[in-house]
Amino acid sequence: MRKPPVFIDTIAISEKVKATRKEKHLHQKEVAGYLGVTQSNYSKMENGVITINVEQIAKLAILFEKEINYFFADSFAPPPLLIH
């Protein structure tokens, strides 16, 4: 029997990244430079327009002094309903 796919709420991750950046009193431009992306693209990451990849999440965990699983807590979403 196959396991159902796991869906991750990438918007929840983006929101957590944004909130954590603000808690650490960092500016988007500073974090963008650390990740090696433009401030514009980083802003899109925080707003869920661009998905943050796992490598970037790992770097953010180091920068924000958090465990990587911190960003995934509360981010697992139920699978969408499939209509046959």
C-alpha angles and dihedrals in degrees: 000000000000120000115239115254119265117237121202121206099228091184090061089053091049091050091050091050091051094047092047092049089053092047088055091049093236127147123232090244091057094050092043090055091050090052093043095240133115120267088243093056092044089053089052089052092053091048095048096247091115119035115237109233126224094255090054091047089052091052091047090051089057094045094046093040093237134131111257092240088062088079094050097049109111091006100104110103130194113258116264117262113262116213115205 
